[in-house]
Amino acid sequence: MPRYYFNLYQGSQLISEDDTGYDCPSDEAARQFARMNRGFVALDPILSSPSGKYHFVVLNEDGQNIFTMPISRGVTPAAASLGISLLS
């Protein structure tokens, strides 16, 4: 199973390098894993400061950038439909 690495950046600065990685069966599964973790990061009061522009850069086991996923604080479309805010 392929291994993916989820590095956390603030702007261009690397905040947390994932040196362990996670096994995911596909790029899409890695994307879903990043979405789940994006929610956890958005809930962190320090990492979700309004001035922070955080994002995950997801690499495959060859070190190739597979995708970048922004992390924003606020209401996600799914949460909005349920009346949930990540700010509370």
C-alpha positions in Angstrom: 0.0 0.0 0.0 1.4 3.4 -0.9 2.6 5.7 1.9 1.7 9.4 2.0 3.2 12.2 4.0 1.2 15.2 5.3 3.4 18.2 5.9 1.8 21.3 7.6 2.8 24.7 6.3 2.1 28.3 7.3 2.5 30.2 4.1 5.9 29.0 2.8 7.2 28.0 6.3 7.2 24.3 7.2 5.5 24.0 10.6 5.3 20.2 11.0 7.1 17.6 8.8 5.4 14.2 8.7 8.4 11.9 8.8 6.3 8.8 9.5 3.6 9.0 6.9 0.3 7.0 6.5 -0.6 4.1 4.3 -3.5 5.0 2.0 -4.8 2.8 -0.8 -4.9 5.7 -3.3 -4.4 9.4 -3.9 -8.2 9.9 -3.2 -7.9 8.1 0.1 -5.0 10.3 1.0 -7.1 13.4 0.1 -9.9 12.2 2.4 -7.4 11.6 5.2 -6.1 15.2 4.7 -9.7 16.5 4.8 -10.3 14.8 8.1 -7.1 16.2 9.6 -7.8 19.6 8.2 -10.8 19.7 10.5 -8.7 18.8 13.6 -6.2 21.5 12.7 -9.0 24.1 12.2 -10.3 23.4 15.7 -6.8 24.1 17.2 -7.0 27.6 18.7 -3.3 28.4 17.9 -3.1 26.9 14.5 -6.4 28.3 13.4 -5.6 32.0 14.1 -7.1 34.3 11.5 -3.7 35.5 10.5 -2.4 32.1 9.7 -2.6 30.7 6.2 -2.1 27.0 6.9 -2.1 24.2 4.4 -1.2 20.6 4.0 1.3 19.6 1.3 0.8 15.9 0.7 3.7 13.9 -0.7 3.8 10.4 -2.0 6.5 7.9 -1.0 8.7 9.2 -3.9 8.6 12.7 -2.4 6.3 14.0 -5.2 3.8 16.7 -4.3 0.4 15.0 -4.9 -1.8 17.9 -3.8 -2.1 20.9 -1.5 -5.1 21.4 0.8 -5.8 24.7 2.5 -6.9 24.8 6.1 -9.3 27.5 7.0 -11.0 28.5 10.1 -14.7 29.1 10.0 -17.7 27.4 8.6 -17.3 24.6 6.1 -20.1 24.1 3.6 -21.1 20.8 5.2 -21.0 22.3 8.7 -23.1 25.3 7.4 -25.8 23.0 6.2 -26.0 21.5 9.7 -25.8 24.9 11.5 -22.3 24.1 12.9 -19.5 26.6 13.2 -15.8 25.7 13.8 -15.5 29.0 15.6 -17.6 28.1 18.6 
